[in-house]
Amino acid sequence: MTSFPRAHWWISLTLLSLGGLMAMVFFGPRQSLPVIPRPAGEGNVLREAYTQYLLLDPHRRLAPLPAYNHLILSLWEPLVECDPATGEPRPAAAQSWSWSEDRKVLTLQLRPDARWSNGDPVTAHDFVRSWRRLLGRPMELAQTLFPLRSAEPFHRGQLKDPEKLGMRAMDDLTLRLELDQVRSSLVAELADPMLVPLHRSSEAAMADNAYFRDPALMVTNGPFQLLWANDDGFRLLACEFYHGHAEVRLAGVQFIRANSSSLAPLLVSAGVVDLLSPMPFGESRPGLTERRMHLERELELGVTSVDFNVTRGPLRDVRVRQALALALDRTGAINRLDSGHMVPAWSWIPPMPGRPGLTLLQEDATQARRLLAAAGYPGGQGFPVLQMCLPLRMRSDPFLATWTECWFRELGVKTHMLYEPQDVRAKRLTATGEYDVTYGELVATVPDAGDMLSVFLWPVEYNSTKWTDQDVVHLLGEANTKTGAERLALLEKAERLVMAAVPAVPVMFNRRQALLADEVHGWYEDPLGRQSLKRLWLEPVTTLDASPEPRT
C-alpha cells in the first residue's frame, strides 16, 4: 500500500477555503476578504506556487522556467553560481578553478566541507556520474556538455567508452574538464541547474518517483533537503549539512502546485503562497484580500524570432530576407497585444549583465518593397506562398497572424500557416526540411552573448535556418579564446554579420514578472530566472495595502 506524509493536510484545507473565497469574490459583494492565516509553525517557510509539471530530476527539464530553477537549485548546488549583476562566475560547490596554458583544460577544486544531505562528502566522482547520465538524455539537454571533448560523439552513440570523455575525477576533490576547442565562457556555463552532481543513490530515488514513498532516498547537496513530496507539491527543509547552512535564514521552502495560471496569483493574494514566478501578464484579480504584494520585473535572457529556411526558393536571396524583416510591425503589434510582457527586439541579443543591447534592425516598409522588387518580385508578383511550420499550441497566437498580414499588406507575400503536432513538426524541421518559415524561441543557459549566437553553429539538422557563415564561425571561435572587452568586441562583430544576413528575424524579447507578498525579502533580478531561494527571508508585515506595485 502506498502512503503519503500527513504533514501537508493543511494545503487541502487552505485550497478548499480559497475556493470559498473565490466564490465570494465572483458571486458575493466586492470587498476585501481576510487573508488565510499562515499555519502554526510555518512562519519561516517560504511558499512558492508553480503551474508547470515539476519532477525532482535535473535531467528531465521541460523548460528552464524560474520555478524549475528554484526547486533544483534549492536541493542541489552546481560547481559555480553566476553573479546576476555582472554575469561573472563565483564559487559554489567548487572553491576554485584554473586553466591550462592552452586554455583547453579546466581544473576545478571542490570544497572540502561540501556534504550531501545524508552527511556523505560531495566528490568529483558525483559530478562525473551525473554528467554521463545527462549525455544520455535528448540532444536539446545533452548539448549543454558538448563543449567537452568527445561529448557529442558519446551522445550520438559513436563513442562507447565513457573513460574517453573530457571529464575526469582526478581525486575526490579535483575535477578535470578537457575541451575540443577553447571556450572562455565554460566556467559560467557550469552554473546550469542541469549540471548539478548526483549522489550514487539518485537513480534509485528517481525511478518511478520513489522519493514520494520515501523522501530520505532523495539525497541532495544544496541548501535544502526533501522533507516530503506528492502530486500537490514539495516540502523542503534547511539542510544542516550544507556548507553555508549558517547563512540560510529560511527554515524551509514549500512548492505548491496551482491547477492553472489564473489560480496561482489568487493563491498569493489569499495567503496560501508567498511567491509566484513567473506571474502571468494580462488581467488578473490578485487583490481580493488585504494582503500586501508587489511585482518584480526583469528582462529574460532569450529571444523570440521568425526563422527562414535559407535553402528554399526566394529565401536564398538575402534581399528577400531583409525585405521580410523590414516589413514586420513589431512595435504596433506589441503595443496592441502585449506591451507589458513583450519588448521589440532590434537585434539578436537583449541587454544583459555587462553588455547593452544593440540596434541593428528597423521597420521600413518602403525600403522593404524596394528590396523585394530588386530581388525580382515587385509587389510580390511571382513570389511563392511561404509555408510557415508551427506547433499546435500556437493556433491562437495573435502575433504571427499580425506579422503575416504585414507581409501581405506591404509586400504582397502570402503565407500558409501549417500547425502540426510536435513530433510531426520536429521531423519536418530536422529531416525533410519541407518548410520556408518557422517560429523560434531561444532561451540562454549562461549570461553570455556567445551562448545565444552559438545557435547559428548548430548542426544543420538542428538549425532551423540551415544557415552558416564561415566568418561568423571564425569570429565566435576567436571570441572563445578571449575574455573581457576583446571577447565582447568579437561577439558584436559576429552579431552584426548575422543580422546583416538575416537568417532569422528577432522580433521580441520577453519581460518576466514575479508576484511577491511583502513578507518576502532579498529578491533580486536574474535574467535566467535562477534566483537562489537560500538568499531570501521572511519578515512580518503590519501595514495592509493589497495593491501590487511593479518594481522594474
C-alpha positions as semicolon CSV with decimal commas, in nm:
position;residue;x (nm);y (nm);z (nm)
1;M;0,000;0,000;0,000
2;T;0,129;0,347;-0,085
3;S;0,125;0,601;0,192
4;F;0,199;0,974;0,191
5;P;0,309;1,211;0,467
6;R;0,026;1,377;0,656
7;A;0,218;1,697;0,728
8;H;0,063;1,866;0,424
9;W;-0,301;1,818;0,525
10;W;-0,344;2,192;0,562
11;I;-0,282;2,250;0,190
12;S;-0,605;2,076;0,101
13;L;-0,784;2,275;0,370
14;T;-0,648;2,610;0,252
15;L;-0,723;2,532;-0,114
16;L;-1,077;2,442;-0,013
17;S;-1,100;2,769;0,178
18;L;-0,961;2,953;-0,124
19;G;-1,237;2,803;-0,336
20;G;-1,487;2,957;-0,098
21;L;-1,310;3,291;-0,115
22;M;-1,315;3,284;-0,495
23;A;-1,685;3,211;-0,493
24;M;-1,738;3,510;-0,267
25;V;-1,529;3,727;-0,498
26;F;-1,728;3,642;-0,809
27;F;-2,073;3,596;-0,661
28;G;-2,061;3,800;-0,341
29;P;-2,011;4,168;-0,260
30;R;-1,697;4,338;-0,393
31;Q;-1,485;4,392;-0,081
32;S;-1,151;4,287;0,064
33;L;-1,153;3,947;0,230
34;P;-0,937;3,826;0,518
35;V;-0,607;3,654;0,443
36;I;-0,588;3,282;0,527
37;P;-0,362;3,259;0,834
38;R;-0,023;3,101;0,797
39;P;-0,031;2,754;0,959
40;A;0,118;2,726;1,306
41;G;0,491;2,660;1,296
42;E;0,521;2,772;0,933
43;G;0,623;3,131;0,998
44;N;0,968;3,092;0,845
45;V;0,876;2,869;0,550
46;L;0,872;3,036;0,206
47;R;0,590;2,905;-0,014
48;E;0,615;2,925;-0,394
49;A;0,339;2,843;-0,641
50;Y;0,408;2,664;-0,969
51;T;0,185;2,569;-1,261
52;Q;0,408;2,359;-1,487
53;Y;0,479;1,992;-1,417
54;L;0,790;1,951;-1,200
55;L;1,000;1,645;-1,128
56;L;1,290;1,610;-0,889
57;D;1,528;1,522;-1,170
58;P;1,777;1,780;-1,301
59;H;1,791;1,596;-1,634
60;R;1,419;1,596;-1,715
61;R;1,367;1,966;-1,769
62;L;1,065;2,055;-1,981
63;A;1,154;2,425;-1,985
64;P;1,403;2,636;-1,787
65;L;1,128;2,827;-1,605
66;P;1,202;3,000;-1,275
67;A;1,006;2,757;-1,056
68;Y;1,205;2,466;-1,201
69;N;1,532;2,651;-1,141
70;H;1,430;2,747;-0,787
71;L;1,341;2,389;-0,700
72;I;1,654;2,230;-0,845
73;L;1,889;2,496;-0,704
74;S;1,728;2,467;-0,361
75;L;1,802;2,095;-0,347
76;W;2,129;2,080;-0,542
77;E;2,431;2,306;-0,578
78;P;2,631;2,326;-0,905
79;L;3,001;2,399;-0,924
80;V;2,954;2,774;-0,966
81;E;2,689;3,045;-0,948
82;C;2,669;3,347;-1,178
83;D;2,655;3,695;-1,032
84;P;2,325;3,834;-1,169
85;A;2,467;4,186;-1,189
86;T;2,783;4,103;-1,385
87;G;2,730;3,750;-1,520
88;E;3,067;3,651;-1,374
89;P;3,100;3,305;-1,213
90;R;3,166;3,274;-0,843
91;P;3,239;2,970;-0,624
92;A;2,963;2,733;-0,515
93;A;3,039;2,358;-0,490
94;A;3,381;2,438;-0,638
95;Q;3,602;2,665;-0,432
96;S;3,848;2,749;-0,711
97;W;3,946;2,671;-1,071
98;S;4,237;2,720;-1,307
99;W;4,307;2,689;-1,681
100;S;4,594;2,517;-1,857
101;E;4,824;2,737;-2,064
102;D;4,642;2,649;-2,388
103;R;4,302;2,704;-2,214
104;K;4,176;2,364;-2,321
105;V;4,189;2,204;-1,975
106;L;3,993;2,339;-1,680
107;T;4,074;2,205;-1,334
108;L;3,828;2,267;-1,051
109;Q;3,890;2,214;-0,681
110;L;3,580;2,117;-0,485
111;R;3,504;2,248;-0,138
112;P;3,638;2,006;0,123
113;D;3,342;2,090;0,352
114;A;3,071;2,010;0,093
115;R;2,834;1,738;0,210
116;W;2,531;1,553;0,085
117;S;2,211;1,573;0,289
118;N;2,295;1,236;0,448
119;G;2,640;1,359;0,554
120;D;2,842;1,191;0,275
121;P;3,122;1,406;0,121
122;V;3,047;1,556;-0,220
123;T;3,314;1,435;-0,463
124;A;3,426;1,494;-0,819
125;H;3,302;1,142;-0,899
126;D;2,946;1,261;-0,825
127;F;2,971;1,525;-1,098
128;V;3,114;1,277;-1,350
129;R;2,834;1,030;-1,270
130;S;2,569;1,298;-1,322
131;W;2,712;1,432;-1,647
132;R;2,746;1,090;-1,806
133;R;2,377;1,042;-1,733
134;L;2,295;1,380;-1,889
135;L;2,469;1,278;-2,212
136;G;2,213;1,000;-2,243
137;R;1,927;1,250;-2,250
138;P;1,775;1,413;-2,563
139;M;2,001;1,634;-2,767
140;E;1,843;1,964;-2,652
141;L;1,953;1,875;-2,297
142;A;2,273;1,680;-2,364
143;Q;2,423;1,958;-2,578
144;T;2,492;2,151;-2,259
145;L;2,801;1,929;-2,229
146;F;2,903;1,927;-2,597
147;P;3,196;2,166;-2,539
148;L;3,371;1,881;-2,354
149;R;3,598;1,652;-2,554
150;S;3,412;1,363;-2,723
151;A;3,083;1,454;-2,551
152;E;2,883;1,487;-2,873
153;P;3,009;1,156;-3,027
154;F;2,928;0,984;-2,697
155;H;2,575;1,126;-2,702
156;R;2,525;1,014;-3,063
157;G;2,645;0,662;-2,983
158;Q;2,960;0,697;-3,195
159;L;3,179;0,660;-2,885
160;K;3,107;0,385;-2,633
161;D;3,385;0,421;-2,378
162;P;3,290;0,685;-2,115
163;E;3,650;0,695;-1,995
164;K;3,740;0,880;-2,316
165;L;3,510;1,170;-2,234
166;G;3,667;1,504;-2,142
167;M;3,558;1,479;-1,778
168;R;3,765;1,305;-1,514
169;A;3,776;1,289;-1,135
170;M;4,147;1,316;-1,062
171;D;4,074;1,250;-0,695
172;D;3,777;1,309;-0,466
173;L;3,812;1,689;-0,476
174;T;3,965;1,753;-0,819
175;L;3,759;1,760;-1,140
176;R;3,937;1,798;-1,474
177;L;3,749;1,906;-1,787
178;E;3,906;1,881;-2,132
179;L;3,776;2,074;-2,432
180;D;3,787;2,014;-2,805
181;Q;3,816;2,390;-2,860
182;V;3,891;2,685;-2,639
183;R;3,573;2,816;-2,473
184;S;3,626;3,105;-2,235
185;S;3,262;3,107;-2,117
186;L;3,278;2,748;-1,991
187;V;3,310;2,833;-1,620
188;A;2,992;3,043;-1,629
189;E;2,813;2,763;-1,816
190;L;2,877;2,531;-1,522
191;A;2,609;2,723;-1,327
192;D;2,336;2,550;-1,533
193;P;2,095;2,364;-1,299
194;M;2,129;2,057;-1,521
195;L;2,498;2,034;-1,428
196;V;2,449;1,964;-1,059
197;P;2,601;1,644;-0,914
198;L;2,404;1,327;-0,839
199;H;2,456;1,103;-0,539
200;R;2,520;0,736;-0,611
201;S;2,169;0,659;-0,480
202;S;1,994;0,912;-0,707
203;E;1,894;0,677;-0,988
204;A;1,704;0,454;-0,748
205;A;1,540;0,753;-0,580
206;M;1,423;0,896;-0,915
207;A;1,294;0,565;-1,053
208;D;0,914;0,575;-1,054
209;N;0,926;0,879;-0,823
210;A;1,040;0,659;-0,536
211;Y;1,101;0,972;-0,329
212;F;0,721;1,007;-0,299
213;R;0,722;0,697;-0,080
214;D;1,050;0,760;0,099
215;P;1,183;1,119;0,083
216;A;1,507;1,013;0,254
217;L;1,602;0,836;-0,070
218;M;1,649;1,175;-0,238
219;V;1,999;1,269;-0,124
220;T;2,099;1,620;-0,239
221;N;2,383;1,868;-0,183
222;G;2,200;2,203;-0,178
223;P;2,089;2,442;0,096
224;F;1,765;2,246;0,146
225;Q;1,671;1,878;0,155
226;L;1,348;1,700;0,070
227;L;1,104;1,653;0,358
228;W;0,811;1,518;0,155
229;A;0,672;1,514;-0,199
230;N;0,341;1,431;-0,363
231;D;0,128;1,535;-0,659
232;D;0,043;1,864;-0,487
233;G;0,400;1,979;-0,438
234;F;0,726;1,951;-0,250
235;R;0,832;2,045;0,102
236;L;1,198;2,122;0,171
237;L;1,382;2,165;0,498
238;A;1,702;2,365;0,555
239;C;1,986;2,115;0,540
240;E;2,218;2,109;0,841
241;F;2,497;1,951;0,633
242;Y;2,506;2,233;0,375
243;H;2,837;2,420;0,397
244;G;2,658;2,757;0,410
245;H;2,384;2,646;0,649
246;A;2,458;2,928;0,895
247;E;2,374;3,191;0,629
248;V;2,040;3,038;0,526
249;R;1,765;3,233;0,702
250;L;1,466;3,024;0,593
251;A;1,363;2,716;0,790
252;G;1,224;2,561;0,474
253;V;1,064;2,607;0,133
254;Q;0,738;2,467;0,003
255;F;0,643;2,439;-0,366
256;I;0,265;2,427;-0,408
257;R;0,108;2,328;-0,737
258;A;-0,162;2,555;-0,882
259;N;-0,403;2,397;-1,128
260;S;-0,395;2,697;-1,361
261;S;-0,209;3,021;-1,423
262;S;-0,522;3,215;-1,329
263;L;-0,546;3,042;-0,991
264;A;-0,180;3,095;-0,898
265;P;-0,199;3,475;-0,835
266;L;-0,506;3,418;-0,619
267;L;-0,305;3,178;-0,403
268;V;-0,064;3,462;-0,327
269;S;-0,344;3,707;-0,252
270;A;-0,526;3,459;-0,031
271;G;-0,218;3,385;0,181
272;V;-0,167;3,027;0,063
273;V;0,168;3,104;-0,102
274;D;0,419;3,391;-0,085
275;L;0,578;3,389;-0,430
276;L;0,480;3,326;-0,791
277;S;0,738;3,342;-1,072
278;P;0,659;3,392;-1,348
279;M;0,343;3,586;-1,274
280;P;0,114;3,578;-1,583
281;F;0,072;3,907;-1,765
282;G;-0,275;4,029;-1,854
283;E;-0,589;4,060;-1,649
284;S;-0,597;3,907;-1,303
285;R;-0,755;3,979;-0,968
286;P;-0,479;3,915;-0,717
287;G;-0,609;4,186;-0,482
288;L;-0,912;4,002;-0,347
289;T;-0,775;4,025;0,009
290;E;-0,593;4,278;0,224
291;R;-0,255;4,115;0,173
292;R;0,027;4,348;0,069
293;M;0,201;4,235;-0,251
294;H;0,429;4,377;-0,517
295;L;0,551;4,291;-0,866
296;E;0,915;4,249;-0,966
297;R;1,007;4,265;-1,337
298;E;1,318;4,158;-1,526
299;L;1,412;4,112;-1,891
300;E;1,464;3,747;-1,979
301;L;1,783;3,638;-2,150
302;G;1,629;3,496;-2,465
303;V;1,469;3,594;-2,794
304;T;1,157;3,514;-2,997
305;S;1,224;3,502;-3,369
306;V;1,088;3,431;-3,717
307;D;1,332;3,184;-3,875
308;F;1,387;3,148;-4,250
309;N;1,495;2,825;-4,420
310;V;1,766;2,985;-4,634
311;T;1,788;2,679;-4,861
312;R;1,436;2,733;-5,003
313;G;1,338;2,930;-5,313
314;P;1,344;3,311;-5,284
315;L;1,470;3,288;-4,925
316;R;1,813;3,206;-5,064
317;D;1,836;3,576;-5,158
318;V;1,944;3,795;-4,866
319;R;1,746;4,086;-5,015
320;V;1,425;3,887;-4,976
321;R;1,504;3,806;-4,613
322;Q;1,589;4,169;-4,544
323;A;1,263;4,282;-4,705
324;L;1,059;4,044;-4,490
325;A;1,244;4,167;-4,180
326;L;1,184;4,534;-4,263
327;A;0,812;4,482;-4,328
328;L;0,737;4,346;-3,980
329;D;0,547;4,575;-3,744
330;R;0,689;4,475;-3,407
331;T;0,611;4,797;-3,226
332;G;0,248;4,826;-3,331
333;A;0,173;4,459;-3,267
334;I;0,331;4,461;-2,922
335;N;0,161;4,787;-2,823
336;R;-0,176;4,643;-2,922
337;L;-0,138;4,290;-2,794
338;D;0,107;4,264;-2,505
339;S;0,302;4,578;-2,415
340;G;0,360;4,468;-2,056
341;H;0,516;4,133;-2,139
342;M;0,696;4,177;-2,471
343;V;0,965;4,423;-2,583
344;P;1,054;4,487;-2,951
345;A;1,382;4,319;-3,049
346;W;1,615;4,517;-3,274
347;S;1,899;4,264;-3,265
348;W;1,963;3,906;-3,159
349;I;2,096;3,967;-2,807
350;P;1,888;4,150;-2,545
351;P;2,052;4,382;-2,292
352;M;2,231;4,162;-2,041
353;P;2,471;4,193;-1,747
354;G;2,783;4,370;-1,868
355;R;2,655;4,423;-2,224
356;P;2,390;4,669;-2,350
357;G;2,169;4,565;-2,641
358;L;2,238;4,682;-2,997
359;T;2,001;4,840;-3,252
360;L;2,077;4,668;-3,583
361;L;1,730;4,631;-3,739
362;Q;1,445;4,869;-3,812
363;E;1,092;4,884;-3,955
364;D;1,074;5,039;-4,305
365;A;0,805;4,907;-4,539
366;T;0,915;5,140;-4,822
367;Q;1,268;5,003;-4,821
368;A;1,127;4,651;-4,792
369;R;0,930;4,697;-5,115
370;R;1,241;4,829;-5,293
371;L;1,446;4,527;-5,187
372;L;1,177;4,279;-5,289
373;A;1,147;4,448;-5,630
374;A;1,525;4,440;-5,672
375;A;1,515;4,066;-5,600
376;G;1,269;4,023;-5,890
377;Y;0,934;4,024;-5,708
378;P;0,778;4,372;-5,744
379;G;0,460;4,389;-5,538
380;G;0,502;4,020;-5,460
381;Q;0,448;3,918;-5,824
382;G;0,568;3,564;-5,884
383;F;0,652;3,511;-5,518
384;P;0,551;3,162;-5,399
385;V;0,330;3,114;-5,095
386;L;0,550;3,077;-4,788
387;Q;0,494;2,761;-4,584
388;M;0,513;2,852;-4,215
389;C;0,560;2,546;-3,993
390;L;0,418;2,594;-3,641
391;P;0,336;2,390;-3,328
392;L;-0,029;2,325;-3,247
393;R;-0,007;2,533;-2,928
394;M;0,034;2,848;-3,139
395;R;-0,303;2,829;-3,312
396;S;-0,433;3,121;-3,107
397;D;-0,112;3,328;-3,112
398;P;-0,209;3,676;-3,238
399;F;0,142;3,794;-3,326
400;L;0,202;3,553;-3,613
401;A;-0,126;3,646;-3,780
402;T;-0,036;4,014;-3,744
403;W;0,308;3,974;-3,899
404;T;0,198;3,756;-4,190
405;E;-0,072;4,014;-4,261
406;C;0,207;4,276;-4,271
407;W;0,390;4,073;-4,534
408;F;0,077;4,052;-4,747
409;R;-0,027;4,416;-4,699
410;E;0,316;4,571;-4,754
411;L;0,480;4,322;-4,993
412;G;0,206;4,112;-5,147
413;V;0,362;3,797;-4,997
414;K;0,117;3,526;-4,890
415;T;0,180;3,277;-4,609
416;H;0,024;2,938;-4,541
417;M;0,036;2,865;-4,167
418;L;0,074;2,492;-4,105
419;Y;0,004;2,377;-3,746
420;E;0,133;2,030;-3,660
421;P;0,189;1,801;-3,359
422;Q;0,535;1,833;-3,208
423;D;0,667;1,502;-3,345
424;V;0,548;1,578;-3,700
425;R;0,689;1,930;-3,686
426;A;1,021;1,805;-3,547
427;K;1,058;1,565;-3,840
428;R;0,983;1,845;-4,084
429;L;1,244;2,072;-3,922
430;T;1,522;1,817;-3,879
431;A;1,469;1,560;-4,154
432;T;1,268;1,669;-4,456
433;G;1,330;2,045;-4,446
434;E;0,993;2,100;-4,616
435;Y;0,914;2,444;-4,478
436;D;1,002;2,806;-4,553
437;V;0,947;2,983;-4,223
438;T;0,913;2,875;-3,863
439;Y;0,886;3,027;-3,519
440;G;1,183;3,025;-3,285
441;E;1,213;3,064;-2,909
442;L;1,568;3,067;-2,775
443;V;1,649;3,083;-2,403
444;A;2,008;3,133;-2,295
445;T;2,171;2,898;-2,046
446;V;2,453;3,134;-1,949
447;P;2,471;3,516;-1,925
448;D;2,694;3,547;-2,229
449;A;2,618;3,675;-2,581
450;G;2,818;3,391;-2,733
451;D;2,571;3,140;-2,592
452;M;2,282;3,290;-2,789
453;L;2,487;3,338;-3,105
454;S;2,605;2,977;-3,094
455;V;2,264;2,866;-3,223
456;F;2,397;2,954;-3,569
457;L;2,675;2,698;-3,522
458;W;2,440;2,406;-3,453
459;P;2,449;2,109;-3,692
460;V;2,224;2,162;-3,993
461;E;1,968;1,905;-3,877
462;Y;1,910;2,104;-3,557
463;N;1,942;2,451;-3,709
464;S;1,602;2,568;-3,832
465;T;1,757;2,834;-4,058
466;K;2,002;2,588;-4,226
467;W;2,232;2,891;-4,244
468;T;2,603;2,901;-4,175
469;D;2,874;3,158;-4,237
470;Q;3,245;3,092;-4,204
471;D;3,319;3,447;-4,094
472;V;3,075;3,407;-3,805
473;V;3,224;3,067;-3,723
474;H;3,571;3,223;-3,716
475;L;3,464;3,520;-3,502
476;L;3,285;3,304;-3,245
477;G;3,581;3,068;-3,235
478;E;3,821;3,357;-3,179
479;A;3,588;3,506;-2,914
480;N;3,616;3,180;-2,723
481;T;3,989;3,245;-2,681
482;K;3,937;3,592;-2,535
483;T;3,788;3,748;-2,224
484;G;3,661;4,090;-2,125
485;A;3,641;4,373;-2,378
486;E;3,819;4,175;-2,651
487;R;3,559;3,900;-2,633
488;L;3,269;4,145;-2,635
489;A;3,407;4,321;-2,943
490;L;3,435;3,995;-3,138
491;L;3,083;3,889;-3,036
492;E;2,947;4,224;-3,153
493;K;3,110;4,176;-3,494
494;A;2,952;3,830;-3,519
495;E;2,611;3,963;-3,422
496;R;2,634;4,237;-3,685
497;L;2,715;3,980;-3,954
498;V;2,423;3,759;-3,850
499;M;2,178;4,049;-3,854
500;A;2,303;4,166;-4,195
501;A;2,238;3,820;-4,341
502;V;1,902;3,785;-4,156
503;P;1,871;3,404;-4,141
504;A;1,630;3,473;-3,856
505;V;1,446;3,789;-3,755
506;P;1,444;3,869;-3,384
507;V;1,101;4,010;-3,311
508;M;1,053;4,019;-2,934
509;F;1,230;3,994;-2,603
510;N;1,031;3,868;-2,307
511;R;0,986;4,052;-1,981
512;R;0,929;3,826;-1,682
513;Q;0,743;3,935;-1,371
514;A;0,714;3,782;-1,027
515;L;0,441;3,841;-0,770
516;L;0,566;3,851;-0,412
517;A;0,400;3,906;-0,080
518;D;0,565;4,193;0,104
519;E;0,681;3,949;0,371
520;V;0,939;3,821;0,119
521;H;1,276;3,997;0,133
522;G;1,602;3,955;-0,057
523;W;1,457;3,908;-0,408
524;Y;1,695;4,012;-0,688
525;E;1,686;4,027;-1,067
526;D;1,832;3,737;-1,261
527;P;1,790;3,731;-1,642
528;L;1,797;3,349;-1,634
529;G;1,538;3,319;-1,356
530;R;1,783;3,139;-1,127
531;Q;1,726;3,329;-0,805
532;S;1,868;3,129;-0,515
533;L;1,599;3,093;-0,250
534;K;1,867;3,048;0,016
535;R;1,920;3,426;-0,007
536;L;1,557;3,513;0,071
537;W;1,395;3,561;0,409
538;L;1,054;3,645;0,557
539;E;0,954;3,935;0,781
540;P;0,603;4,005;0,911
541;V;0,411;4,294;0,753
542;T;0,193;4,506;0,978
543;T;0,050;4,767;0,739
544;L;-0,202;4,628;0,490
545;D;-0,227;4,751;0,131
546;A;-0,348;4,500;-0,128
547;S;-0,239;4,687;-0,442
548;P;0,059;4,515;-0,609
549;E;0,302;4,775;-0,742
550;P;0,558;4,683;-1,007
551;R;0,928;4,730;-0,937
552;T;1,129;4,729;-1,258
